[in-house]
Amino acid sequence: MPDEHNGMDLESLLDGDELEQLKAEAERRGVSPEQLAKIGIQQQIAQRTKPKAMTGKIQAFRRKD
């Protein structure tokens, strides 16, 4: 058994409708449902951990005398 298959099964994580949608989308894209789930998780991690641009006006540092 490969190391990457030691995690949870998709059937235990998704209900019937969600699993069917995942399988249909995976078939449309030509990848396995597990690979499609991996891609989705990686995109979520990248989106949540991507540094955000600073908002607001940047002001010069002024020393207090």
Secondary structure, DSSP 8 states (H G I E B T S, - for coil): --GGGSS--HHHHS-HHHHHHHHHHHHHHTS-HHHHHHHHHHHHHHHHHS-----S---------
